[in-house]
Amino acid sequence: MFNLEGKKIVVTGGSRGIGAGVVKALDSLGAQVAFTYSSRKESAEAVLKELSGNEHMITQLNLSDEESITTAFKEILTKFGQIDGLVNNAGITQDQILLRMKTDDFDKVLNTNLRGTYLCTKAVLKPMVKARNGSVVHITSVVGQMGNPGQANYAASKAGVEAFSKSLAKELGSRNVRSNCVAPGFIETEMTNELSDDQKQKLIGGLALERLGSVDDIASAVAYLLSDNSSYITGQTIAVNGGLYV
Ligand SMILES: NC(=O)c1ccc[n+]([C@@H]2O[C@H](COP(=O)([O-])OP(=O)(O)OC[C@H]3O[C@@H](n4cnc5c(N)ncnc54)[C@H](OP(=O)(O)O)[C@@H]3O)[C@@H](O)[C@H]2O)c1
């Protein structure tokens, strides 16, 4: 129904998981995509090889290192000339119950997920505001909405990104720059592949749609928010969680 022809889009953490699924969907809808990896360059190159378009690029970016973010976006802007969309996808977990959580692990997750989102978003704002056009999509989590034992740091980081996104939407709406979140529930990725069948069945028991989500389920929502078909939507969160939290 919609396409992304002519749009230049950056996806952080496109080397695997949800990010790789998003990159492939954007490619199939005609976008030119720049996507990043942190350490697994070969994974990013493998994703790049699978794409049909030949204008895409990959670059290294570490969310906890401001200089690496500045360098990566400079390189992308030099090649692309413009950025129409940004998907703040890369993120980490460092789970532990609060009683045992180390302050370093709290800081690491907040720095990567929340501060990293702030830095990447800031890097694209000037070109977007200048062009009076832009869509920023943040991948948050159902955990940021409902909380989860052992994930106080991660939940706080994702709830923080949602609040950040709403503020951005209000600040930049007059410049036609939109900001929205996609909040996945449990999605089949490397992370959930590690769960035993028993654990998976327990998880699925709590889902209205009685299945784990796929990366394509997330990619469809992201592509919609990047497209002009969602041009009147900003400051929102689309929950893609199979009815885990309604
Ligand atoms: N999977 C789920 O069920 C689920 C549910 C809710 C929300 N989410 C959210 O969805 C997003 C993607 O999750 P995922 O499960 O697809 O993750 P993943 O499979 O662990 O992939 C993470 C991606 O982020 C990159 N990355 C990791 N640490 C980084 C850092 N410090 N700086 C820059 N990039 C970094 C990785 O690059 P390398 O490959 O080079 O390491 C990789 O491309 C995350 O924000 C996550 O919180 C996931």
The ligand as an ORCA input file, in Angstrom:
! r2SCAN-3c Opt
* xyz 0 1
  N      14.126     -9.046     20.634
  C      13.073     -8.694     21.326
  O      12.241     -9.534     21.689
  C      12.845     -7.240     21.675
  C      11.698     -6.909     22.401
  C      11.465     -5.561     22.709
  C      12.342     -4.592     22.299
  N      13.459     -4.929     21.614
  C      14.356     -3.844     21.205
  O      14.572     -3.925     19.811
  C      15.876     -3.467     19.483
  C      16.618     -4.547     18.710
  O      16.631     -5.723     19.490
  P      17.229     -7.112     18.941
  O      16.692     -8.169     19.830
  O      17.039     -7.192     17.479
  O      18.775     -6.899     19.304
  P      20.038     -7.790     18.892
  O      19.651     -8.989     18.104
  O      20.788     -7.984     20.174
  O      20.837     -6.791     17.935
  C      21.361     -5.632     18.473
  C      21.882     -4.714     17.368
  O      22.396     -3.542     17.985
  C      23.805     -3.441     17.754
  N      24.440     -3.000     19.007
  C      24.621     -3.688     20.158
  N      25.258     -2.935     21.080
  C      25.498     -1.738     20.471
  C      26.141     -0.532     20.877
  N      26.684     -0.385     22.099
  N      26.212      0.486     20.004
  C      25.690      0.384     18.765
  N      25.062     -0.730     18.314
  C      24.974     -1.772     19.164
  C      24.258     -4.827     17.355
  O      25.430     -4.742     16.537
  P      26.475     -6.010     16.418
  O      25.731     -7.056     15.603
  O      27.657     -5.469     15.707
  O      26.748     -6.463     17.805
  C      23.035     -5.328     16.591
  O      23.014     -4.813     15.293
  C      16.543     -3.115     20.825
  O      16.427     -1.732     21.061
  C      15.737     -3.894     21.832
  O      15.762     -3.293     23.103
  C      13.738     -6.244     21.295
*
